[in-house]
């Protein structure tokens, strides 16, 4: 598995995880950091900006998932 293939697999998995919970995931780069923004699939408007961040898109996505688990699922 190449590095690019691994990164894409992580992003797809996290995006699918949020999709199961009714959210879409948008990743942006701002000032050298990546941010994960959430939007409900029913509106397609970002309603939870800067929900996770990291040095890469994968880190931002995983950060958002970790925060969601704590805040919404009590884990």
Secondary structure, DSSP 8 states (H G I E B T S, - for coil): --HHHHHHHHHHHHHHHHHHTTEEEEEEEETTEEEEEEEETTT-SEEEEEEEEESSHHHHHHHHHHHHHHHHH--
